[in-house]
Amino acid sequence: MIKVGVIGATGYVGIEIIRLLQNHPQASVTVAVSQSFVGQKVSDVYPSLRNICDLECQGLDMDFIYDKADLFITALPHGISKQVIPCLIEKGKRVIDHSGDFRYKSVEVYEKWYKTKHEMPELLSKAVYGLPELYRGKIKNAQLVANPGCYPTCSILGIAPLLANNIIDTKNIIIDAVSGVSGAGRKADLPYQFCEVDENFKAYGVATHRHTSEIEQELSLIAGENIVLSFTPHLAPMKRGMLCTVYANLKMDISAQGLVDLYREQYKGEFFVRVLDEGKLPETKYVAGSNFIDIGLVVDKRLNRVIVISALDNLMKGAAGQAIQDLNIMYGLPEQTGLNTPGLYL
């Protein structure tokens, strides 16, 4: 049995990891760390877990927790990892981290977009970007996996086949993305209160959102050239779910069916990537609560432009579910283990 420690256990991502691992046949949560609820049971904080996970929340005492798990999944704010990750790595533990601290190849890019000094640049060479569809081989043997952001996962998988096959112009890519409110985490900030988000729809971080740089980094590696694009995130009045719409100009005459065939070949054997038939488009309702990403395509013949729409659950394939998928790869298990469930639908 793989012993898993969750640090940041009572945030939305942390608790989703704990929930998912209750049904994992070969992994179990052996320690849950939550500075806000030390001494309380996980099931006191989230009563839905009564009689399922009654672990007592521990404080962030590295000397106490490090020997209680083989692998630690950290779901902490950016910059906080410096208090945790180096100690775990030094102790020989394997780590899946959800902050942005280890997703970048360049310290300078990280510091520019996150507006803070990177305290652990020596660990960047150890970190593997945790997107299985691109880095499965490296994830398998990694000690430190940097789980991608939800927007980057949805965007990168949506556009990767076009760049890998040199089908689109790389100079004018536009991504419009929409997330449910849980993407902001479990916090009481005014913009995320019920009366602020209900019956409201808004853009934020326009031309400045930090995930822009993460998307650009990974797409540049796929394309073999420097990609600069427009990325605009939006907040929708729903709890969970994400939908990205990608616009790109085609470099050739190709039909929507031709692109569907290309995507299916590119993602052949990828259980969690569902490429829809021509004429069908993704909806958040069909992926919420699952680890699937749905992808649909339309070709606008008037403009010779492809429009790619991808949808996932920001807490699942965009965070906790993908972390479990990475865990399975790291320990040589089938990737669907503990994740082979459909969306909630209702």
N, C-alpha and C positions, 0 to 999 in steps of 0.2 A: 504494500500500500504506500503510495506517495504521500508524504506528509507535507501539507501546504500551510504556510502562514500568510495571512492577509493583513497588510499594514494600511490603515485607512479604511477599516472594515465597515464603518457605518455611513459612509457616503453612498451615493447611488451606485457607483461602479463597484465599490467594495462589497456592498450587500448583494449585488447581482452575482458577483463571483461566488460568494458564500451560498447563495440559493442554488446556483448551477451545480456546485460541487456536492450538494446533498444527493444528487442522482448519478454521480460519477462512480463507476464500479471499482476504480483503481486509484482514487485520490480522495483524501479527506482533509478538512480544515482542522488543524491541531492547535492553532493560536490565532486569535483575532485582536488586532491592536486598534484602539480608538481613544485618542487623547480626551475627547469630549465626554466619553461615557465609561471611564475607568471604573471597574467594579460592578458595572451593570451587565446583565446578560444580553447577548445579541437579541434574544427573543423579547426582552423588555423594551428595547429600542424599536424593533420591528416585530410586533406581535404576530404577524403572519407566520413567523418561524417557531412559534411555541410548539414544543414536543418534537421539533425537527432539528433545531440548532440552539442549544441553551448554553453555549460557551460563554464564559465571563470575559468581558473586554479587558485587555491589559493595556498598561501605559507603554510608551515607547522606551523601554529599558532594554537596550541591545544585549547586555550581559544575560538578561533573563530569558529573552525570546529566541536568541539565535540557534540554540540547540534543539528547539522544539519543532523544527520543520526542515525538510530537505530543500524545498523551493519556496521562495517568498514572492508574493505578488503585491506590489506597492501601488496604491491608488492615492497619491499625495499631490498637493499643489506643486507647481513648477518651482524649483529652487529649494524645496524642502528635502529633496532626495540626498543632498550633500550630507545630511545628518544620519543617513541610513545606508545607502548603497555601498560606499567604500568599506564599511564594517562588514557587511554581508559578503562582499566579494573576497575580502581578506580572509574570512572564515571558510571560504570554499563553497559558499551557498550559490545556488542558481537563482536568478532574479528575473522577473518580468515586471517592467516599470511602465507606469501609465503617464508619467509626466513628459514634457517635451525635452527634458534635459539630455537625453541620449539618442535622440532621433536624427541628429545632424552630423554630417561629415565635417563641417566647418564650424569652429568655435566662433569665428567672426560673424557668420550668418546668424547663429543662435543669439549672440549678444546684441546684434542689431535689432532683431525682431522681438526679442523678449526683454530688451532694455535692462539687462542685468548681467553681471559678470558670471561666467561659467566657472564653477569652483572645482570641477573634476575633469578637465580636458583629457587627462591621461586615460580615462575610461572610455572615451569615444571609440578608440580603436578596438576595444573589446566588444562594444555593443553591436547587435545585429538588429536591423529594422524588422519588426515583427509582422510583416505582411506575408503570410504563407504562400500566396499565389506567385510571389516574386522571389522570396528568399528562403524557401522551405529547406534547402540543403544546408544553409548556414545556420538556420534556427536550430536544427537538430543537435548540433554540438556546441551551441552558444552557452556561455555562462550568464551573460546579460542580454536580455531581449528588450528592445524599446518598442512597446506596443504603439502603433500609429494612432494619430488622432482620428476621430470619426469622420470629419469632413475629408481629410486626405484619403482614407480608405475608400469612401464612396466615390470620390473624384478620380483617384488613380486607377481603380479597377474599371471605372466607366470609360476611361479614355486610353488606357494602356495599349490595347490591340491596334488602335489607329496609328499611334506613334511607332510601335514596334514594327509595323508593316509599311511605314512611310507613306501613309495614305492622305494625311492632312497637312495643310500649311501650318507651320509651327509659330508663326508670328502674330496671330490674332485669335488665340484661344480664349474663350469666355466661359466662366463657370458661375452659374447662379445656384446657390444651395440653401436649403431650408432645413432647420432642425427643430425638434421638440424641445420643450423647456428643460427637461432633465439633462440636456447637454450642458447646461450651465452649472450642474452640480447641486448638492443639497445645501442651499444657503438662503438667508432671509433678506437678501438685497432687494431694494424696492422694485427695480425693473422686472423682477421675476415673481412678484406677488400676483395673486389671482386676478385682482381688479385691473392690474396693469397689462396682463397678457391675454385675458379672456376677450374674445371678439376683437382681437387686435393682430396685426401682421406688420412686421417692420424689418428693415434692413439695419445692420449694425457692422461696425468694423470695416466700413466701405473703403477699399484700397489700402487698408492697413492691417487686416486680420493676420495674425501670426501664422496661421495654417497655410497661407499663401506660399510662404517660403518652403514649407515642408512638401507641399504638392510640387512646387517648381523643382526642388532637389531631385525627387524621385522620377518625375517625368523627364528631366534632363538626362538622367542616367539611362532611361529607356530609349530616348531619342538619339543619344550620342551627340547632343548639342545643347547649348544653354537655352532653356525655356523660360520665358517671362510671360505671365498671363494675367488676366483680370479675374479676380475671385471676389464674389459678394455673398456673404452669408445673411440669412434671414431667420427670424424667430417666429415660429408658428404656434398658435394656441392649442397645442397637443402635448401630451406627456412624453411620448417616446416616438421615435421615427425620424428619418432623414431622407430627403430627396434632392438629388443634384441634377441640374440640366446643363449639359455641356454643348457649346456651339463651336464648330470648327469648319473651315472652308476645305473642301475636298480638292485634291491635286489630280484627280482622275474621274472619269465617268464610271460610277459604280452604283448599283441598285441597293435598296434597303435589304433585299433578300441576300444579295452578295455580301453585305456587311454582317448580316446575321450569321451566315455560314462561316465567315472569317472569325467572328467572335466565338462561335461554338468550337471551332478548331483550336483557337487560342486557349480556351478554357476547358478543353476536353479533359475529363477526369477530375475536374474541380467540383466536388460535391456541393459546396456552398455558393457557387456562382451559377445563377440560373439566367440564361439568355433566352428572352421571350421570342415567340414567333412574330414575324412581321405583322404589323397592325395592332399588336398588343403592347401596352405600356405599363411600367411598374406603378404600384401604389403602396404607400406606407402601411396600409391596412394588412397587406399580404405578407409583410416581413416582420412586423412588430412582434417581439417575443421570441424571434428565431435568430439563428446565426447566418441566415441567407442574405445574399445581395441579389436583387433582380435588376436586369439590364435590358432596356429596350431601345430601338433605334428608328429614326425617321430621316429620310433624305428629302431635303427641300430642293427640288429640281430647278426652281426659278433662280435660286442663288447658288446652286451647286454646293450646298452646305449640309453637313450631317448634324443632327441633333440627337445627342445621347442622353437618355434619362436612366439614372440608377437610384435604387432605393434600398435602404437597410435600416435596422434598428440601431440607433446611436449608442444604446447601452449594451448591445449584443455584438454583432459583427463590428460595430464601431468601438468596442471597448472590452467588456467582460467576456463575451462569447469568444472573441478573437484571442483573448488571453488563454482561455481553456483550449482553444485550437492549437495555440503555440505550445502550451504545456504538453498536449498529446504528442506533438511532433518531437519535443525535447526528450520524451521518455519512450519513444518508439511505439506509441499506441495509435490505432486508427484515429484519424482526425475527427471523426464524427462522435467519438466516445463522450458520452454525457451531453451531447449537443444535437442528437438526432430527433429533434422535435419540430413540428410545424409552428407557424406563427399563431398568435392568439386569435386573430380575426375580430373577435368582439371584445 
